[in-house]
């Protein structure tokens, strides 16, 4: 009896084991069939639409500031300085007197010329009267006219010489450091003092000749001056030198800057940013979305749940963003993270702004 019960227990245990084994194989076989039917699992990536924003194409350069107008005052006649009418660094207006030269000789010459003119005019009038009555020759009449005109010119010359004994400011500006003092004898063309018009300034800068087709009058510049920390001045290009610099293969441009705060000075070193182009709706992607292949750049577009490798042409780069000049439409969705796991045509599941 005990033998019968033991055999029955062994049979029951064996039957249960066979049943579990058969069920497990069927389940494993079903899983294999299901996996084969659905294909490889999609790759999980981060994706986002391209961003549209204004992009400015810029050229960086360095240059120097120049006064709006600058002149070194020089005398036109010789003479001794008798008076100086300004203080160094003073602001002066156009026409303000700057220097007075000794004019005693010029005044005497003017008086002499006037006296000679009085005599020649009286002589002309007598000769004219005699000529009309036929009592004077044609030659005497012509000589009287010539002498009168010569003396009139001599008076004008003496007046002009006298006027040049006082030297005036040619325009509004700030007087610099004078090179002479009262009592100095000066000659024509000698440097006396400089005057600078700083109401606005010019900035001269150079850009490589490869940009020759991109620059034009009217373009905007942004200027930073190291001597004024945190400064930024906006200006406009108003002149381009027609001759290129053969030494540096560069183009020389000149822009005008306002100087309303009066801080800018001629000769300052300037860092210039030239705006050569502006796109209001440029296509931008994160730098992480780019896939370099040799000399080319690619991105993965997400199309119907698959990664499509697309060649693009890039433009400006700034703050982790890259401008796409060619290859992407404004409504494209691209992979931003996880590109190393992808190949063209692979199925993807996106997370992030467009994730599902």
Secondary structure in CASP SS format (residue, H / E / C, confidence):
PFRMAT SS
TARGET T0000
AUTHOR 0000-0000-0000
METHOD secondary structure of the structure
MODEL  1
X C 1.00
X H 1.00
X H 1.00
X H 1.00
X H 1.00
X H 1.00
X H 1.00
X H 1.00
X H 1.00
X H 1.00
X H 1.00
X H 1.00
X H 1.00
X H 1.00
X H 1.00
X H 1.00
X H 1.00
X H 1.00
X H 1.00
X H 1.00
X H 1.00
X H 1.00
X H 1.00
X H 1.00
X H 1.00
X H 1.00
X H 1.00
X H 1.00
X H 1.00
X H 1.00
X H 1.00
X H 1.00
X H 1.00
X H 1.00
X H 1.00
X H 1.00
X H 1.00
X H 1.00
X C 1.00
X C 1.00
X C 1.00
X C 1.00
X E 1.00
X E 1.00
X E 1.00
X E 1.00
X E 1.00
X E 1.00
X E 1.00
X C 1.00
X E 1.00
X E 1.00
X E 1.00
X E 1.00
X E 1.00
X E 1.00
X E 1.00
X E 1.00
X E 1.00
X E 1.00
X E 1.00
X E 1.00
X E 1.00
X E 1.00
X E 1.00
X E 1.00
X E 1.00
X E 1.00
X E 1.00
X E 1.00
X E 1.00
X E 1.00
X E 1.00
X E 1.00
X C 1.00
X C 1.00
X C 1.00
X C 1.00
X E 1.00
X E 1.00
X E 1.00
X E 1.00
X E 1.00
X E 1.00
X C 1.00
X C 1.00
X C 1.00
X C 1.00
X C 1.00
X C 1.00
X E 1.00
X E 1.00
X C 1.00
X C 1.00
X C 1.00
X C 1.00
X E 1.00
X E 1.00
X E 1.00
X E 1.00
X E 1.00
X C 1.00
X C 1.00
X H 1.00
X H 1.00
X H 1.00
X H 1.00
X H 1.00
X H 1.00
X H 1.00
X H 1.00
X H 1.00
X H 1.00
X H 1.00
X H 1.00
X H 1.00
X H 1.00
X H 1.00
X H 1.00
X H 1.00
X H 1.00
X H 1.00
X H 1.00
X H 1.00
X H 1.00
X H 1.00
X H 1.00
X H 1.00
X H 1.00
X H 1.00
X H 1.00
X H 1.00
X C 1.00
X C 1.00
X C 1.00
X C 1.00
X C 1.00
X H 1.00
X H 1.00
X H 1.00
X H 1.00
X H 1.00
X H 1.00
X H 1.00
X H 1.00
X H 1.00
X H 1.00
X H 1.00
X H 1.00
X H 1.00
X H 1.00
X H 1.00
X H 1.00
X H 1.00
X H 1.00
X H 1.00
X H 1.00
X H 1.00
X H 1.00
X H 1.00
X H 1.00
X H 1.00
X H 1.00
X C 1.00
X C 1.00
X E 1.00
X E 1.00
X E 1.00
X C 1.00
X C 1.00
X C 1.00
X C 1.00
X E 1.00
X E 1.00
X E 1.00
X C 1.00
X C 1.00
X C 1.00
X C 1.00
X C 1.00
X C 1.00
X C 1.00
X C 1.00
X C 1.00
X E 1.00
X E 1.00
X C 1.00
X C 1.00
X C 1.00
X C 1.00
X E 1.00
X E 1.00
X E 1.00
X E 1.00
X E 1.00
X E 1.00
X E 1.00
X E 1.00
X E 1.00
X E 1.00
X E 1.00
X E 1.00
X E 1.00
X E 1.00
X E 1.00
X E 1.00
X E 1.00
X E 1.00
X H 1.00
X H 1.00
X H 1.00
X C 1.00
X C 1.00
X C 1.00
X C 1.00
X C 1.00
X C 1.00
X C 1.00
X C 1.00
X E 1.00
X E 1.00
X E 1.00
X E 1.00
X E 1.00
X E 1.00
X C 1.00
X C 1.00
X C 1.00
X C 1.00
X C 1.00
X C 1.00
X C 1.00
X E 1.00
X E 1.00
X E 1.00
X E 1.00
X E 1.00
X E 1.00
X E 1.00
X E 1.00
X C 1.00
X C 1.00
X C 1.00
X C 1.00
X E 1.00
X C 1.00
X C 1.00
X C 1.00
X C 1.00
X E 1.00
X E 1.00
X E 1.00
X E 1.00
X E 1.00
X E 1.00
X E 1.00
X E 1.00
X E 1.00
X C 1.00
X C 1.00
X C 1.00
X C 1.00
X C 1.00
X C 1.00
X C 1.00
X C 1.00
X C 1.00
X C 1.00
X E 1.00
X E 1.00
X E 1.00
X E 1.00
X E 1.00
X E 1.00
X E 1.00
X E 1.00
X E 1.00
X E 1.00
X E 1.00
X E 1.00
X E 1.00
X E 1.00
X E 1.00
X E 1.00
X E 1.00
X E 1.00
X H 1.00
X H 1.00
X H 1.00
X C 1.00
X E 1.00
X E 1.00
X E 1.00
X C 1.00
X C 1.00
X E 1.00
X E 1.00
X E 1.00
X E 1.00
X E 1.00
X E 1.00
X E 1.00
X E 1.00
X C 1.00
X C 1.00
X E 1.00
X E 1.00
X E 1.00
X E 1.00
X E 1.00
X E 1.00
X E 1.00
X E 1.00
X E 1.00
X E 1.00
X E 1.00
X E 1.00
X E 1.00
X C 1.00
X C 1.00
X E 1.00
X E 1.00
X E 1.00
X E 1.00
X E 1.00
X E 1.00
X C 1.00
X C 1.00
X C 1.00
X C 1.00
X C 1.00
X C 1.00
X E 1.00
X E 1.00
X E 1.00
X E 1.00
X E 1.00
X C 1.00
X H 1.00
X H 1.00
X H 1.00
X C 1.00
X C 1.00
X C 1.00
X C 1.00
X C 1.00
X E 1.00
X E 1.00
X E 1.00
X E 1.00
X E 1.00
X C 1.00
X C 1.00
X C 1.00
X C 1.00
X C 1.00
END
